[in-house]
Every structure is written in C-alpha cells, then in structure tokens.
Amino acid sequence: MGLKTLGGEKLMRGSMVSRSRMKLWIIRAMTSVLLWTCLVQLTALGEMWGPRVLKGWPSCFSQESAAALDVKLFPEVPARVLPPKRVYKNNGYLMVSCNGGLNQMRAAICDMVAIARYLNVTLVVPELDKTSFWADPSEFQDIFDVDHFITSLRDEVRILKELPPRPKRRVELGMSYTMPPISWSDISYYRDQILPLIQKYKVVHLNRTDARLANNGQPLVLQKLRCRVNFSALKFTTQIEELGRRVIKLLRRNGPFLVLHLRYEMDMLAFSGCTQGCNNEEVDELTRMRYAYPWWKEKIINSELKRKDGLCPLTPEETALTLRALDIDHDIQIYIAAGEIYGGERRMASLAAAYPKLVRKETLLEPSDLRYFQNHSSQMAALDYLVSLESDIFVPTYDGNMAKVVEGHRRYLGFKRTILLDRGFLVELIDQYNNGSLTWDEFSTAVKEAHAGRMGNPTKRLMIPDRPKEEDYFYANPEECLQPSDEQLSSM
C-alpha cells in the first residue's frame, strides 16, 4: 500500500514537471512570436517612427527634427576615391633620413618617392632632420598629412609608416645597410648601385638625401612623379592648412599683398659670411657663430667680394631701394616670410619707411594661435610657404631652397608673378646710385629693364652637362609638369 502511494506521488510530480515545462515553452514561443510581430509592425510603419525606435531616438521626435539631427550630427562627407593599389614584386625596403630645412627636405622626399617607384621597393615614411641648426623635433606627421601622403600615391609605390616585424628585426640586428647616395646622380645610379644593395640586405637606409637625383635627363614618368608628390601628395596637416588660410584671409581683407622672403636671419649671414651694413660687433658675432658649426665648411670669407658676385642675400636697405625702383605700390601690404631679422628695427627702418604696411604672422595672429608652433621652425616655415603661394607677388632676396621651391610651385599654379632678383647686377646699380653715379630715374629704369624677363614667366630650364650645381634646379622650374601659358599657346 505504501509502495503504491509512493509510486503515485512520483508519477504525479513527473506529470506536473512536464506540464510546467510545456507551459514555459509555450510562454517563450508566444513571447517570441509577439516580439517578432512587433518588430515587423515597426518596420512596416517605416518612416513614421520605426527607424527612430531602432536608432534609439524617442518616438516624440518629428520626422523633420530627426532629419535635422542627422544632418547636424552626421554630416555627409563625400566619399574619398582612392587610386587602385599598384601591384608589383617588392624588391625590399627603403628607409630615408632627410637633412636640412623644410623645403630642402620637401624636395628630397619627392626624389626618394620617385626612386622607390623606379626600383620597385617599399618606402618607409621619411624621417625628418632634428639635428640641423634649427633643431626642430617635428616628425613627418607633424608637418604633412601622412595618411594622404600614403594613400594618394598607392597607385605608384607602397609606403608604410614603419617597417614590418621581420625587416625591422633585421635593422635591430644590424643586418641593414646605411649610406648617403652620391649627389646629383642619374636614376641609373640607383638601379645599378642601390638596387643590388637592397636586394642583398633587404633594407637600405639612405641618409643626407638632399639634391641626390639629377635635375635633367630623367625619364619623363619620374619627372612627373616628382611633381605629383610635391604639388599633390605633400599636403600640410589640417592644423597648418587652417591657420594658413586664416592668415591669407586676414591679408586679403585689406587688399593685395606681396610676400617678401627676406633671408636676413643670423644663421644665413653667419653661414654665408655676408656682413654688408653690419657693425664690428655684429661681424665678430657672426664669425664666431660660423666657427661654432663644424659642418659649415667655409670659414674665411671675403664678404665684399661675395656680395659683388651676387652670392649674398640683399640687405633690408637694398631690398627697399629695389622694390621702389620696380614701382611696387607704396601702400601694398608686405608680408615678411622669414625668421627674426638680424639687427632688428635698426636694419628694418628704411624698408618700414618705404613700405609702412609691413606685417608678419606674429603681428596678424594672437600669440595663442602660434603657441603650438613655437620652437618648430619647419611648421612655421610651412605657414610662410602657404602664404607665399597665395600672394599677388612673391619676392625672394636670396635663392635658397624655399625661394626655389615656392618659385616652382607658383609656376605650376599658373606662372604667378615671382620677381627673381639679379643680385649681382642689383648691388652694382645700388652702389652707383648711392655714390651719385646714377640718378634715381636712371637707377629705376635700369632695374626695371634688368628684371622684365625675371617675373616667373615660362622659360627653358638651363642645363649644364657635368656641372649640375650651376644649372637650374628642377623644383624651381619643373617644366615637364607645367601647362603652357597663354603667350605660348598663342604663338603655336
């Protein structure tokens, strides 16, 4: 009797458990069906309020307000069309360390991209000089838009931000090869001398890369690639670009402006040995500075002789006379694209008297705007570069790297007016005017006649076989990349 009761109780409990499980399953099934039905209904309602629920917006929002929020919070960005990747057999990796100031490094980067493309190697984003006179700690990505640089050239050459693990390990173990390439070398030098080294060591590191690819005699495809890197791929960072646009806007608000690249800073004068107009104390200071830098090889310099040979930057006083002789408007804004002028206000007095609307980035912007750029000379130079490109007139007083690269870029932008001063001839005329041998009218006429064909107009790049340092610089006149001017088209 007891056994029967116990068995019955077990059966009853098993039956109850089964019914409970069945009810739970039914509830779950009905809940799933109900939720699915709700979801289908919400989707069917569509534009009414369903999408807002799915996106997490409260249903009380109107369609218009939701659309306004979408526009405000998620502005449409045009799709960036990337060039297709170039597929090629990688011969190895090329590392590059650039030397010099911003524009010297800029030209070197263009050369190295062209060389990497020709050799079918992978280029690592170039390292910038941090040990030069300016001691600028800026990395590539601090000055240039590194992602744009990489992606915009992907149809030409593979560029990486750093070496992959295996080749990086080879470098760490000292199994790579480092060397400075020979200056002004033809591309065949890189094919015959550098490529075998890359294939042997897998990683080659080229240092001191300025002026390492010849100006002339290179394949047209490489010449055009040098231009593409310079004028398209090397885009400054958003921060630099935006600040440059602000400076240009401030200048444009007050009319046309001239950019004067007044290369009269202390380092330039010490390096060149040009001391025209300096007092004895300044001459001694500049001489001490020249001897302090062992890599400035020329120590004993005849300043007067060098000036007569046209190898010195024009002084602020000589610049003022020249601009007046060229009939540059007295009221035009003159933006000084340079560092601190040696001699300060004393040396700038005559230029300021002739052209009172002298401005600099430091006078146009608030100190807070430039705080980020302080002690970063290359970033400051990048601002001056952008303003120089947009100016109505560009006048360099010395043919250094910035003067040359800006000249070439302005040619590329449609042969914008760039006054290329004949310094040797000018100082001779200036001396004759100062000693009374020439009247002002005679002086002015001679200056204008001498520079009539030196306004950045189309010219043939001067080629001097076996004397590359004396021929025209590719980046000052990249004629293979330039559109013919209206005058050239009319004469065809």
RORODO-278351 format. One record per residue (C-alpha): residue in one letter; y, x, z; residue number from 1. Coordinates in steps of 0.05 Angstrom, whole numbers, plus 5000, padded with zeros to 4 digits. Example, Ala and Ser with C-alpha at 12.3 -4.5 7.8 and 13.67 -1.06 7.14 Angstrom:
# RORODO-278351
(atom "A", (4910, 5246, 5156), 1)
(atom "S", (4979, 5273, 5143), 2)
This chain:
# RORODO-278351
(atom "M", (5000, 5000, 5000), 1)
(atom "G", (5045, 5056, 5018), 2)
(atom "L", (5028, 5094, 4955), 3)
(atom "K", (5044, 5033, 4912), 4)
(atom "T", (5112, 5025, 4945), 5)
(atom "L", (5128, 5098, 4936), 6)
(atom "G", (5109, 5096, 4862), 7)
(atom "G", (5150, 5034, 4851), 8)
(atom "E", (5211, 5065, 4881), 9)
(atom "K", (5203, 5126, 4836), 10)
(atom "L", (5198, 5081, 4775), 11)
(atom "M", (5260, 5042, 4796), 12)
(atom "R", (5300, 5106, 4807), 13)
(atom "G", (5279, 5133, 4739), 14)
(atom "S", (5298, 5068, 4706), 15)
(atom "M", (5367, 5069, 4739), 16)
(atom "V", (5379, 5141, 4718), 17)
(atom "S", (5361, 5124, 4647), 18)
(atom "R", (5408, 5064, 4647), 19)
(atom "S", (5464, 5107, 4676), 20)
(atom "R", (5454, 5160, 4623), 21)
(atom "M", (5454, 5106, 4569), 22)
(atom "K", (5519, 5076, 4596), 23)
(atom "L", (5551, 5145, 4598), 24)
(atom "W", (5530, 5159, 4527), 25)
(atom "I", (5557, 5091, 4504), 26)
(atom "I", (5624, 5103, 4540), 27)
(atom "R", (5630, 5171, 4508), 28)
(atom "A", (5613, 5143, 4440), 29)
(atom "M", (5663, 5086, 4447), 30)
(atom "T", (5717, 5134, 4472), 31)
(atom "S", (5705, 5179, 4412), 32)
(atom "V", (5709, 5121, 4364), 33)
(atom "L", (5772, 5095, 4398), 34)
(atom "L", (5806, 5164, 4395), 35)
(atom "W", (5786, 5173, 4322), 36)
(atom "T", (5812, 5104, 4305), 37)
(atom "C", (5878, 5121, 4339), 38)
(atom "L", (5884, 5185, 4301), 39)
(atom "V", (5870, 5150, 4235), 40)
(atom "Q", (5923, 5098, 4252), 41)
(atom "L", (5974, 5151, 4270), 42)
(atom "T", (5961, 5188, 4205), 43)
(atom "A", (5966, 5122, 4167), 44)
(atom "L", (6034, 5108, 4198), 45)
(atom "G", (6056, 5175, 4168), 46)
(atom "E", (6130, 5183, 4164), 47)
(atom "M", (6144, 5131, 4217), 48)
(atom "W", (6125, 5171, 4279), 49)
(atom "G", (6056, 5200, 4269), 50)
(atom "P", (6077, 5270, 4247), 51)
(atom "R", (6125, 5275, 4306), 52)
(atom "V", (6069, 5260, 4354), 53)
(atom "L", (6025, 5312, 4321), 54)
(atom "K", (6081, 5363, 4325), 55)
(atom "G", (6097, 5346, 4397), 56)
(atom "W", (6164, 5310, 4386), 57)
(atom "P", (6180, 5247, 4427), 58)
(atom "S", (6170, 5183, 4387), 59)
(atom "C", (6241, 5160, 4403), 60)
(atom "F", (6269, 5212, 4354), 61)
(atom "S", (6293, 5183, 4289), 62)
(atom "Q", (6269, 5210, 4223), 63)
(atom "E", (6339, 5237, 4209), 64)
(atom "S", (6344, 5274, 4275), 65)
(atom "A", (6275, 5304, 4266), 66)
(atom "A", (6294, 5328, 4197), 67)
(atom "A", (6358, 5357, 4224), 68)
(atom "L", (6319, 5394, 4278), 69)
(atom "D", (6271, 5420, 4226), 70)
(atom "V", (6328, 5448, 4185), 71)
(atom "K", (6363, 5478, 4246), 72)
(atom "L", (6302, 5508, 4280), 73)
(atom "F", (6261, 5525, 4218), 74)
(atom "P", (6310, 5543, 4162), 75)
(atom "E", (6278, 5551, 4094), 76)
(atom "V", (6270, 5624, 4076), 77)
(atom "P", (6260, 5639, 4002), 78)
(atom "A", (6191, 5667, 3990), 79)
(atom "R", (6194, 5742, 3980), 80)
(atom "V", (6158, 5761, 3917), 81)
(atom "L", (6124, 5828, 3927), 82)
(atom "P", (6105, 5872, 3868), 83)
(atom "P", (6030, 5879, 3859), 84)
(atom "K", (5998, 5940, 3892), 85)
(atom "R", (5985, 5998, 3846), 86)
(atom "V", (5911, 6016, 3846), 87)
(atom "Y", (5896, 6090, 3838), 88)
(atom "K", (5848, 6143, 3863), 89)
(atom "N", (5882, 6174, 3923), 90)
(atom "N", (5884, 6250, 3918), 91)
(atom "G", (5906, 6259, 3990), 92)
(atom "Y", (5966, 6251, 4036), 93)
(atom "L", (6037, 6279, 4031), 94)
(atom "M", (6079, 6288, 4093), 95)
(atom "V", (6153, 6303, 4085), 96)
(atom "S", (6207, 6332, 4132), 97)
(atom "C", (6277, 6324, 4103), 98)
(atom "N", (6334, 6370, 4122), 99)
(atom "G", (6410, 6363, 4123), 100)
(atom "G", (6457, 6304, 4129), 101)
(atom "L", (6445, 6232, 4108), 102)
(atom "N", (6457, 6239, 4033), 103)
(atom "Q", (6421, 6306, 4027), 104)
(atom "M", (6361, 6272, 4059), 105)
(atom "R", (6370, 6210, 4016), 106)
(atom "A", (6364, 6249, 3952), 107)
(atom "A", (6304, 6287, 3979), 108)
(atom "I", (6268, 6222, 3996), 109)
(atom "C", (6278, 6198, 3924), 110)
(atom "D", (6249, 6263, 3898), 111)
(atom "M", (6189, 6261, 3944), 112)
(atom "V", (6172, 6189, 3924), 113)
(atom "A", (6173, 6209, 3851), 114)
(atom "I", (6129, 6270, 3866), 115)
(atom "A", (6079, 6228, 3906), 116)
(atom "R", (6075, 6178, 3849), 117)
(atom "Y", (6063, 6233, 3798), 118)
(atom "L", (6008, 6266, 3839), 119)
(atom "N", (5974, 6200, 3857), 120)
(atom "V", (5977, 6214, 3932), 121)
(atom "T", (5994, 6171, 3992), 122)
(atom "L", (6063, 6185, 4021), 123)
(atom "V", (6077, 6181, 4096), 124)
(atom "V", (6146, 6154, 4113), 125)
(atom "P", (6191, 6216, 4113), 126)
(atom "E", (6214, 6249, 4177), 127)
(atom "L", (6289, 6259, 4183), 128)
(atom "D", (6325, 6322, 4206), 129)
(atom "K", (6341, 6324, 4280), 130)
(atom "T", (6356, 6398, 4287), 131)
(atom "S", (6416, 6406, 4240), 132)
(atom "F", (6487, 6417, 4262), 133)
(atom "W", (6495, 6342, 4276), 134)
(atom "A", (6431, 6337, 4319), 135)
(atom "D", (6422, 6264, 4302), 136)
(atom "P", (6360, 6236, 4335), 137)
(atom "S", (6354, 6178, 4286), 138)
(atom "E", (6286, 6162, 4256), 139)
(atom "F", (6277, 6135, 4186), 140)
(atom "Q", (6272, 6063, 4211), 141)
(atom "D", (6337, 6071, 4250), 142)
(atom "I", (6375, 6081, 4185), 143)
(atom "F", (6334, 6049, 4130), 144)
(atom "D", (6294, 5984, 4126), 145)
(atom "V", (6226, 6016, 4129), 146)
(atom "D", (6186, 5953, 4111), 147)
(atom "H", (6229, 5941, 4050), 148)
(atom "F", (6220, 6014, 4030), 149)
(atom "I", (6145, 6009, 4034), 150)
(atom "T", (6135, 5941, 4001), 151)
(atom "S", (6187, 5947, 3946), 152)
(atom "L", (6151, 6010, 3920), 153)
(atom "R", (6080, 5987, 3928), 154)
(atom "D", (6070, 5980, 3853), 155)
(atom "E", (6087, 6054, 3846), 156)
(atom "V", (6059, 6091, 3906), 157)
(atom "R", (6023, 6076, 3971), 158)
(atom "I", (6068, 6091, 4031), 159)
(atom "L", (6045, 6089, 4103), 160)
(atom "K", (6084, 6092, 4168), 161)
(atom "E", (6034, 6142, 4196), 162)
(atom "L", (5971, 6178, 4176), 163)
(atom "P", (5904, 6142, 4183), 164)
(atom "P", (5860, 6167, 4241), 165)
(atom "R", (5816, 6216, 4201), 166)
(atom "P", (5872, 6254, 4165), 167)
(atom "K", (5914, 6250, 4229), 168)
(atom "R", (5857, 6285, 4266), 169)
(atom "R", (5856, 6340, 4212), 170)
(atom "V", (5930, 6352, 4225), 171)
(atom "E", (5919, 6355, 4300), 172)
(atom "L", (5863, 6406, 4289), 173)
(atom "G", (5908, 6449, 4245), 174)
(atom "M", (5869, 6434, 4182), 175)
(atom "S", (5930, 6413, 4140), 176)
(atom "Y", (5978, 6457, 4101), 177)
(atom "T", (6054, 6464, 4112), 178)
(atom "M", (6103, 6496, 4065), 179)
(atom "P", (6173, 6490, 4034), 180)
(atom "P", (6170, 6476, 3959), 181)
(atom "I", (6209, 6520, 3911), 182)
(atom "S", (6279, 6495, 3896), 183)
(atom "W", (6295, 6460, 3830), 184)
(atom "S", (6222, 6460, 3809), 185)
(atom "D", (6197, 6423, 3748), 186)
(atom "I", (6145, 6369, 3761), 187)
(atom "S", (6092, 6414, 3731), 188)
(atom "Y", (6100, 6460, 3792), 189)
(atom "Y", (6077, 6403, 3836), 190)
(atom "R", (6019, 6387, 3790), 191)
(atom "D", (5995, 6459, 3784), 192)
(atom "Q", (6013, 6487, 3853), 193)
(atom "I", (6018, 6430, 3904), 194)
(atom "L", (5965, 6382, 3880), 195)
(atom "P", (5908, 6432, 3887), 196)
(atom "L", (5931, 6445, 3959), 197)
(atom "I", (5930, 6370, 3973), 198)
(atom "Q", (5860, 6363, 3944), 199)
(atom "K", (5836, 6423, 3986), 200)
(atom "Y", (5869, 6406, 4053), 201)
(atom "K", (5874, 6330, 4044), 202)
(atom "V", (5942, 6332, 4079), 203)
(atom "V", (6001, 6375, 4057), 204)
(atom "H", (6067, 6376, 4095), 205)
(atom "L", (6129, 6394, 4054), 206)
(atom "N", (6189, 6415, 4095), 207)
(atom "R", (6260, 6432, 4073), 208)
(atom "T", (6257, 6383, 4016), 209)
(atom "D", (6329, 6384, 3992), 210)
(atom "A", (6340, 6400, 3918), 211)
(atom "R", (6267, 6413, 3905), 212)
(atom "L", (6259, 6373, 3840), 213)
(atom "A", (6297, 6396, 3778), 214)
(atom "N", (6355, 6355, 3752), 215)
(atom "N", (6333, 6355, 3679), 216)
(atom "G", (6271, 6358, 3636), 217)
(atom "Q", (6231, 6310, 3677), 218)
(atom "P", (6190, 6251, 3648), 219)
(atom "L", (6234, 6190, 3638), 220)
(atom "V", (6189, 6148, 3682), 221)
(atom "L", (6202, 6196, 3740), 222)
(atom "Q", (6277, 6197, 3729), 223)
(atom "K", (6279, 6121, 3730), 224)
(atom "L", (6236, 6120, 3793), 225)
(atom "R", (6285, 6167, 3828), 226)
(atom "C", (6339, 6116, 3812), 227)
(atom "R", (6297, 6057, 3835), 228)
(atom "V", (6285, 6089, 3902), 229)
(atom "N", (6358, 6108, 3910), 230)
(atom "F", (6390, 6043, 3888), 231)
(atom "S", (6338, 5992, 3910), 232)
(atom "A", (6285, 6017, 3958), 233)
(atom "L", (6331, 6055, 4005), 234)
(atom "K", (6364, 5996, 4037), 235)
(atom "F", (6401, 6006, 4103), 236)
(atom "T", (6379, 5968, 4165), 237)
(atom "T", (6405, 5898, 4176), 238)
(atom "Q", (6450, 5922, 4233), 239)
(atom "I", (6483, 5975, 4189), 240)
(atom "E", (6490, 5928, 4129), 241)
(atom "E", (6522, 5873, 4171), 242)
(atom "L", (6572, 5920, 4203), 243)
(atom "G", (6588, 5950, 4135), 244)
(atom "R", (6602, 5880, 4108), 245)
(atom "R", (6649, 5867, 4166), 246)
(atom "V", (6689, 5929, 4153), 247)
(atom "I", (6694, 5912, 4078), 248)
(atom "K", (6715, 5841, 4094), 249)
(atom "L", (6770, 5866, 4141), 250)
(atom "L", (6796, 5913, 4087), 251)
(atom "R", (6793, 5861, 4032), 252)
(atom "R", (6833, 5813, 4075), 253)
(atom "N", (6893, 5860, 4065), 254)
(atom "G", (6884, 5874, 3991), 255)
(atom "P", (6855, 5931, 3951), 256)
(atom "F", (6833, 5995, 3986), 257)
(atom "L", (6818, 6067, 3969), 258)
(atom "V", (6764, 6107, 4005), 259)
(atom "L", (6784, 6179, 4017), 260)
(atom "H", (6725, 6224, 4034), 261)
(atom "L", (6768, 6275, 4068), 262)
(atom "R", (6719, 6330, 4082), 263)
(atom "Y", (6763, 6368, 4131), 264)
(atom "E", (6720, 6369, 4193), 265)
(atom "M", (6709, 6430, 4236), 266)
(atom "D", (6638, 6444, 4213), 267)
(atom "M", (6658, 6441, 4140), 268)
(atom "L", (6715, 6491, 4149), 269)
(atom "A", (6673, 6538, 4192), 270)
(atom "F", (6615, 6537, 4142), 271)
(atom "S", (6659, 6546, 4080), 272)
(atom "G", (6708, 6595, 4112), 273)
(atom "C", (6766, 6555, 4085), 274)
(atom "T", (6826, 6562, 4132), 275)
(atom "Q", (6886, 6542, 4089), 276)
(atom "G", (6940, 6515, 4135), 277)
(atom "C", (6904, 6535, 4200), 278)
(atom "N", (6939, 6576, 4253), 279)
(atom "N", (6909, 6642, 4281), 280)
(atom "E", (6875, 6608, 4340), 281)
(atom "E", (6841, 6558, 4293), 282)
(atom "V", (6819, 6613, 4246), 283)
(atom "D", (6787, 6650, 4304), 284)
(atom "E", (6753, 6587, 4329), 285)
(atom "L", (6724, 6572, 4260), 286)
(atom "T", (6700, 6644, 4252), 287)
(atom "R", (6664, 6642, 4320), 288)
(atom "M", (6631, 6577, 4301), 289)
(atom "R", (6606, 6606, 4235), 290)
(atom "Y", (6574, 6665, 4270), 291)
(atom "A", (6542, 6618, 4322), 292)
(atom "Y", (6496, 6587, 4270), 293)
(atom "P", (6448, 6640, 4242), 294)
(atom "W", (6425, 6595, 4184), 295)
(atom "W", (6496, 6596, 4157), 296)
(atom "K", (6483, 6660, 4118), 297)
(atom "E", (6554, 6675, 4093), 298)
(atom "K", (6595, 6705, 4149), 299)
(atom "I", (6652, 6747, 4119), 300)
(atom "I", (6693, 6701, 4075), 301)
(atom "N", (6759, 6711, 4038), 302)
(atom "S", (6790, 6643, 4047), 303)
(atom "E", (6846, 6652, 3997), 304)
(atom "L", (6800, 6676, 3942), 305)
(atom "K", (6751, 6620, 3955), 306)
(atom "R", (6808, 6569, 3952), 307)
(atom "K", (6833, 6595, 3885), 308)
(atom "D", (6762, 6589, 3857), 309)
(atom "G", (6763, 6515, 3875), 310)
(atom "L", (6709, 6523, 3928), 311)
(atom "C", (6748, 6495, 3987), 312)
(atom "P", (6759, 6423, 4006), 313)
(atom "L", (6830, 6401, 3995), 314)
(atom "T", (6872, 6401, 4058), 315)
(atom "P", (6904, 6335, 4081), 316)
(atom "E", (6972, 6362, 4056), 317)
(atom "E", (6944, 6380, 3987), 318)
(atom "T", (6910, 6312, 3984), 319)
(atom "A", (6975, 6275, 3998), 320)
(atom "L", (7010, 6312, 3941), 321)
(atom "T", (6952, 6298, 3894), 322)
(atom "L", (6949, 6223, 3908), 323)
(atom "R", (7024, 6217, 3899), 324)
(atom "A", (7021, 6256, 3834), 325)
(atom "L", (6968, 6208, 3809), 326)
(atom "D", (7015, 6149, 3824), 327)
(atom "I", (6969, 6119, 3876), 328)
(atom "D", (7007, 6060, 3906), 329)
(atom "H", (7045, 6078, 3970), 330)
(atom "D", (7023, 6012, 4002), 331)
(atom "I", (6949, 6016, 3987), 332)
(atom "Q", (6901, 6018, 4046), 333)
(atom "I", (6866, 6085, 4051), 334)
(atom "Y", (6801, 6085, 4090), 335)
(atom "I", (6784, 6154, 4116), 336)
(atom "A", (6709, 6165, 4107), 337)
(atom "A", (6699, 6226, 4149), 338)
(atom "G", (6689, 6252, 4219), 339)
(atom "E", (6744, 6279, 4263), 340)
(atom "I", (6796, 6316, 4221), 341)
(atom "Y", (6807, 6387, 4244), 342)
(atom "G", (6877, 6396, 4271), 343)
(atom "G", (6884, 6322, 4287), 344)
(atom "E", (6951, 6286, 4278), 345)
(atom "R", (6988, 6351, 4262), 346)
(atom "R", (6946, 6361, 4198), 347)
(atom "M", (6947, 6287, 4181), 348)
(atom "A", (7023, 6279, 4188), 349)
(atom "S", (7041, 6289, 4114), 350)
(atom "L", (6985, 6243, 4090), 351)
(atom "A", (7005, 6189, 4140), 352)
(atom "A", (7078, 6195, 4118), 353)
(atom "A", (7060, 6186, 4045), 354)
(atom "Y", (7008, 6131, 4058), 355)
(atom "P", (7022, 6095, 4124), 356)
(atom "K", (6963, 6046, 4117), 357)
(atom "L", (6911, 6097, 4138), 358)
(atom "V", (6850, 6065, 4172), 359)
(atom "R", (6782, 6086, 4197), 360)
(atom "K", (6722, 6047, 4221), 361)
(atom "E", (6744, 6065, 4292), 362)
(atom "T", (6811, 6030, 4281), 363)
(atom "L", (6782, 5969, 4246), 364)
(atom "L", (6726, 5955, 4296), 365)
(atom "E", (6721, 5948, 4370), 366)
(atom "P", (6690, 6005, 4410), 367)
(atom "S", (6633, 5958, 4428), 368)
(atom "D", (6617, 5949, 4354), 369)
(atom "L", (6605, 6024, 4346), 370)
(atom "R", (6573, 6038, 4413), 371)
(atom "Y", (6503, 6035, 4384), 372)
(atom "F", (6522, 6086, 4330), 373)
(atom "Q", (6555, 6138, 4375), 374)
(atom "N", (6522, 6206, 4371), 375)
(atom "H", (6484, 6183, 4309), 376)
(atom "S", (6522, 6217, 4253), 377)
(atom "S", (6475, 6193, 4198), 378)
(atom "Q", (6484, 6120, 4219), 379)
(atom "M", (6560, 6129, 4220), 380)
(atom "A", (6555, 6162, 4151), 381)
(atom "A", (6515, 6102, 4127), 382)
(atom "L", (6573, 6056, 4145), 383)
(atom "D", (6621, 6100, 4107), 384)
(atom "Y", (6572, 6100, 4048), 385)
(atom "L", (6572, 6024, 4044), 386)
(atom "V", (6648, 6020, 4047), 387)
(atom "S", (6654, 6076, 3995), 388)
(atom "L", (6611, 6037, 3946), 389)
(atom "E", (6654, 5975, 3951), 390)
(atom "S", (6723, 6009, 3947), 391)
(atom "D", (6770, 5999, 3889), 392)
(atom "I", (6779, 6074, 3884), 393)
(atom "F", (6736, 6130, 3913), 394)
(atom "V", (6767, 6199, 3921), 395)
(atom "P", (6725, 6257, 3950), 396)
(atom "T", (6763, 6320, 3967), 397)
(atom "Y", (6700, 6363, 3964), 398)
(atom "D", (6638, 6357, 3921), 399)
(atom "G", (6587, 6355, 3978), 400)
(atom "N", (6525, 6312, 3980), 401)
(atom "M", (6559, 6247, 3999), 402)
(atom "A", (6612, 6255, 3945), 403)
(atom "K", (6558, 6267, 3892), 404)
(atom "V", (6510, 6212, 3913), 405)
(atom "V", (6566, 6160, 3921), 406)
(atom "E", (6594, 6181, 3853), 407)
(atom "G", (6526, 6168, 3820), 408)
(atom "H", (6517, 6102, 3856), 409)
(atom "R", (6585, 6078, 3834), 410)
(atom "R", (6568, 6097, 3762), 411)
(atom "Y", (6505, 6055, 3770), 412)
(atom "L", (6547, 5996, 3795), 413)
(atom "G", (6587, 5996, 3730), 414)
(atom "F", (6626, 6061, 3728), 415)
(atom "K", (6672, 6041, 3785), 416)
(atom "R", (6734, 6084, 3790), 417)
(atom "T", (6719, 6151, 3823), 418)
(atom "I", (6772, 6205, 3819), 419)
(atom "L", (6736, 6272, 3813), 420)
(atom "L", (6787, 6324, 3833), 421)
(atom "D", (6791, 6391, 3797), 422)
(atom "R", (6806, 6431, 3859), 423)
(atom "G", (6814, 6499, 3826), 424)
(atom "F", (6866, 6473, 3778), 425)
(atom "L", (6899, 6430, 3831), 426)
(atom "V", (6912, 6485, 3882), 427)
(atom "E", (6943, 6527, 3826), 428)
(atom "L", (6990, 6470, 3808), 429)
(atom "I", (7005, 6456, 3882), 430)
(atom "D", (7024, 6528, 3894), 431)
(atom "Q", (7070, 6528, 3834), 432)
(atom "Y", (7103, 6464, 3857), 433)
(atom "N", (7111, 6490, 3928), 434)
(atom "N", (7144, 6554, 3905), 435)
(atom "G", (7191, 6518, 3858), 436)
(atom "S", (7159, 6538, 3792), 437)
(atom "L", (7145, 6465, 3774), 438)
(atom "T", (7189, 6404, 3784), 439)
(atom "W", (7157, 6341, 3813), 440)
(atom "D", (7154, 6307, 3744), 441)
(atom "E", (7122, 6368, 3713), 442)
(atom "F", (7072, 6373, 3770), 443)
(atom "S", (7055, 6299, 3768), 444)
(atom "T", (7046, 6299, 3692), 445)
(atom "A", (7000, 6359, 3695), 446)
(atom "V", (6958, 6328, 3750), 447)
(atom "K", (6950, 6262, 3712), 448)
(atom "E", (6933, 6296, 3646), 449)
(atom "A", (6881, 6340, 3680), 450)
(atom "H", (6846, 6280, 3711), 451)
(atom "A", (6850, 6229, 3655), 452)
(atom "G", (6777, 6241, 3639), 453)
(atom "R", (6753, 6251, 3710), 454)
(atom "M", (6752, 6178, 3734), 455)
(atom "G", (6677, 6167, 3738), 456)
(atom "N", (6674, 6146, 3665), 457)
(atom "P", (6609, 6156, 3625), 458)
(atom "T", (6595, 6230, 3610), 459)
(atom "K", (6536, 6272, 3590), 460)
(atom "R", (6503, 6308, 3647), 461)
(atom "L", (6515, 6383, 3640), 462)
(atom "M", (6450, 6422, 3631), 463)
(atom "I", (6449, 6498, 3641), 464)
(atom "P", (6379, 6526, 3630), 465)
(atom "D", (6357, 6576, 3683), 466)
(atom "R", (6419, 6561, 3725), 467)
(atom "P", (6403, 6495, 3760), 468)
(atom "K", (6453, 6505, 3816), 469)
(atom "E", (6510, 6506, 3767), 470)
(atom "E", (6490, 6446, 3725), 471)
(atom "D", (6508, 6374, 3740), 472)
(atom "Y", (6470, 6342, 3797), 473)
(atom "F", (6422, 6286, 3776), 474)
(atom "Y", (6445, 6239, 3832), 475)
(atom "A", (6518, 6247, 3813), 476)
(atom "N", (6504, 6224, 3742), 477)
(atom "P", (6435, 6193, 3733), 478)
(atom "E", (6450, 6176, 3661), 479)
(atom "E", (6377, 6157, 3645), 480)
(atom "C", (6387, 6097, 3690), 481)
(atom "L", (6457, 6075, 3671), 482)
(atom "Q", (6477, 6016, 3627), 483)
(atom "P", (6524, 6035, 3570), 484)
(atom "S", (6596, 6019, 3584), 485)
(atom "D", (6638, 5971, 3542), 486)
(atom "E", (6670, 6030, 3507), 487)
(atom "Q", (6603, 6059, 3489), 488)
(atom "L", (6577, 5992, 3463), 489)
(atom "S", (6640, 5981, 3420), 490)
(atom "S", (6631, 6050, 3389), 491)
(atom "M", (6559, 6037, 3369), 492)
